[in-house]
């Protein structure tokens, strides 16, 4: 069972063997868990949901070794586009 599911969050709102970390990016919440048994996982959650129960993960999975590099590459490209748009 996923550590990111609504049921898991209701059963273990403050787990003692792992921590849920959340990062808000626009209207998406990235949640990561470094679970002692299941390893490093992530969830993408719609951040604009009004009720906590509606904030179900849109997607979950294990963090792959190249994901951090891929996200940095995306961030760099977003910065480049923002600079291009500022220059007009």
Backbone bond lengths (Angstrom), bond angles and torsions (degrees), N, CA, C in turn:
res aa  C-N    CA-C-N  psi(-1)  N-CA   C-N-CA  omega(-1)  CA-C   N-CA-C  phi
1 X - - - 1.459 - - 1.520 109.81 -
2 X 1.296 116.81 142.89 1.449 122.61 -179.16 1.524 111.57 -72.04
3 X 1.311 116.27 139.78 1.467 121.62 174.84 1.515 111.44 -74.04
4 X 1.347 116.39 -7.97 1.463 121.68 -176.06 1.522 113.68 -98.71
5 X 1.325 118.88 -8.63 1.465 120.89 -174.99 1.528 111.13 -68.82
6 X 1.309 115.44 158.30 1.464 120.66 177.34 1.521 110.35 -59.40
7 X 1.328 116.80 -41.77 1.470 120.22 178.94 1.524 111.26 -61.36
8 X 1.328 116.82 -43.87 1.469 120.08 179.54 1.530 110.61 -64.30
9 X 1.348 116.64 -40.69 1.468 119.54 179.13 1.521 111.66 -67.17
10 X 1.339 117.28 -32.78 1.472 119.94 177.65 1.526 111.19 -74.08
11 X 1.336 116.27 -39.66 1.471 119.91 179.20 1.522 112.23 -69.79
12 X 1.325 115.93 -38.01 1.466 121.27 -176.01 1.533 109.86 -130.77
13 X 1.336 116.47 71.98 1.467 118.42 -176.43 1.530 112.70 -63.92
14 X 1.328 117.28 -30.38 1.460 121.76 177.13 1.529 108.06 -133.02
15 X 1.327 117.36 79.66 1.460 120.16 -177.19 1.529 111.39 -62.70
16 X 1.327 115.67 150.26 1.464 119.77 -177.51 1.519 113.05 -98.86
17 X 1.324 118.92 -19.30 1.463 120.28 -177.05 1.530 113.02 -99.66
18 X 1.316 117.47 -6.36 1.463 121.68 177.28 1.521 109.04 -156.93
19 X 1.311 115.90 164.68 1.470 120.79 179.26 1.517 109.57 -120.82
20 X 1.309 115.42 144.98 1.458 121.13 171.50 1.523 107.19 -95.41
21 X 1.310 116.45 125.85 1.458 120.32 177.01 1.516 107.79 -113.04
22 X 1.335 115.66 135.29 1.464 120.33 -178.46 1.518 110.65 -119.78
23 X 1.329 114.19 140.20 1.453 121.92 178.54 1.527 107.80 -131.65
24 X 1.334 116.07 120.50 1.458 121.66 179.55 1.527 108.90 -85.82
25 X 1.320 116.65 124.87 1.461 122.76 176.90 1.523 106.34 -130.53
26 X 1.335 115.56 101.77 1.458 119.17 -176.09 1.520 109.60 60.79
27 X 1.316 116.50 -124.74 1.462 120.67 -179.37 1.526 112.47 -100.56
28 X 1.334 116.93 14.84 1.469 121.56 178.37 1.522 109.05 -117.07
29 X 1.315 116.49 138.51 1.455 121.96 173.00 1.520 108.02 -104.09
30 X 1.324 116.26 126.06 1.459 121.80 171.65 1.518 106.62 -95.07
31 X 1.304 116.94 125.02 1.457 121.12 176.94 1.524 107.52 -117.04
32 X 1.325 116.53 129.58 1.459 119.83 177.25 1.521 109.44 -120.81
33 X 1.330 114.76 147.25 1.451 122.78 178.34 1.525 107.48 -136.44
34 X 1.323 116.05 127.70 1.461 120.43 172.57 1.528 106.57 -102.44
35 X 1.309 115.34 85.39 1.466 123.04 -173.37 1.533 109.50 -79.66
36 X 1.336 117.81 134.81 1.470 119.61 -177.95 1.529 113.98 -62.91
37 X 1.315 117.82 -26.51 1.473 120.67 -179.56 1.523 113.08 -100.92
38 X 1.329 117.01 -38.12 1.466 121.40 -173.11 1.523 114.50 -99.35
39 X 1.324 118.35 -6.67 1.449 122.10 179.71 1.519 113.30 82.43
40 X 1.310 115.45 -164.18 1.463 122.48 -175.92 1.523 110.19 -83.51
41 X 1.343 116.00 120.87 1.460 122.13 -179.40 1.524 109.44 -128.32
42 X 1.326 114.87 164.57 1.458 120.26 178.21 1.510 110.10 -139.10
43 X 1.327 114.26 160.39 1.462 121.45 173.45 1.515 107.79 -138.12
44 X 1.334 116.02 143.39 1.452 122.21 171.18 1.518 106.85 -105.54
45 X 1.330 116.22 123.30 1.459 121.82 -173.34 1.529 108.77 -124.89
46 X 1.332 116.02 135.56 1.470 120.06 176.24 1.526 108.41 -64.35
47 X 1.314 115.88 119.54 1.457 120.25 -173.87 1.504 115.65 -83.05
48 X 1.325 118.41 -12.79 1.457 120.58 -175.95 1.522 113.91 -96.22
49 X 1.325 117.14 5.59 1.464 119.35 178.97 1.526 108.96 -65.06
50 X 1.330 116.11 138.44 1.460 121.30 -176.32 1.525 111.23 -71.94
51 X 1.327 117.31 -47.74 1.461 121.97 -177.20 1.529 110.62 -97.75
52 X 1.315 116.87 143.70 1.466 121.84 178.65 1.516 111.19 -57.19
53 X 1.342 118.37 -38.17 1.466 121.10 179.56 1.522 112.81 -64.77
54 X 1.336 117.21 -22.98 1.462 120.96 178.15 1.523 112.30 -83.78
55 X 1.328 115.86 -6.02 1.459 120.33 -178.38 1.533 110.04 -89.27
56 X 1.314 115.46 54.30 1.461 120.62 177.78 1.526 109.28 -76.68
57 X 1.323 116.31 146.56 1.461 118.57 177.22 1.530 111.67 -60.16
58 X 1.327 115.52 133.99 1.458 121.31 174.17 1.521 109.35 -79.05
59 X 1.332 115.10 -29.85 1.456 120.94 -177.32 1.519 108.25 -158.38
60 X 1.317 117.33 140.18 1.463 122.08 174.46 1.523 108.92 -133.75
61 X 1.301 116.07 158.85 1.453 119.81 177.39 1.511 111.27 179.81
62 X 1.312 115.02 175.87 1.456 121.10 175.54 1.522 109.41 -83.51
63 X 1.311 115.75 144.06 1.457 120.67 177.63 1.529 107.61 -75.57
64 X 1.316 114.91 124.96 1.465 121.93 179.40 1.528 109.25 -87.99
65 X 1.333 117.88 155.23 1.467 120.89 -176.06 1.533 114.95 -56.54
66 X 1.322 119.10 -31.16 1.470 120.55 -176.22 1.527 113.72 -94.33
67 X 1.322 118.51 0.62 1.469 120.06 -174.62 1.529 113.14 -63.31
68 X 1.323 118.70 -40.40 1.470 120.30 -179.54 1.523 109.84 -61.54
69 X 1.328 117.22 -43.62 1.464 121.33 178.31 1.524 110.26 -62.70
70 X 1.337 117.81 -42.42 1.462 121.31 -179.78 1.522 111.04 -63.20
71 X 1.335 117.15 -39.85 1.461 120.50 178.55 1.526 111.38 -68.27
72 X 1.335 117.61 -37.99 1.467 120.20 175.90 1.529 110.43 -63.82
73 X 1.324 117.02 -39.16 1.463 121.57 177.79 1.531 110.29 -62.20
74 X 1.331 117.00 -43.03 1.459 121.44 176.95 1.528 110.48 -62.74
75 X 1.327 117.61 -44.52 1.463 121.34 -179.74 1.526 110.80 -62.06
76 X 1.323 116.70 -40.93 1.463 120.46 177.84 1.523 110.84 -61.54
77 X 1.321 116.43 -43.65 1.474 120.04 179.85 1.526 111.41 -65.14
78 X 1.330 117.41 -40.19 1.465 120.66 177.31 1.525 110.77 -62.06
79 X 1.347 117.20 -39.89 1.463 121.02 176.52 1.523 110.69 -63.21
80 X 1.336 117.14 -42.45 1.464 121.09 179.53 1.529 111.15 -61.20
81 X 1.315 116.65 -44.71 1.464 120.91 -179.83 1.525 110.42 -64.72
82 X 1.326 116.80 -41.89 1.474 120.14 179.49 1.526 110.10 -61.52
83 X 1.333 117.70 -41.25 1.468 121.17 178.51 1.526 111.13 -65.78
84 X 1.332 116.33 -41.72 1.472 120.39 177.83 1.522 110.62 -60.72
85 X 1.323 116.57 -42.27 1.464 120.40 -179.41 1.536 111.86 -68.51
86 X 1.331 117.20 -32.18 1.461 120.43 178.63 1.527 110.64 -69.17
87 X 1.324 116.10 -33.77 1.471 120.29 -178.82 1.528 111.29 -74.93
88 X 1.328 114.51 -23.28 1.450 119.79 176.27 1.455 112.82 81.93
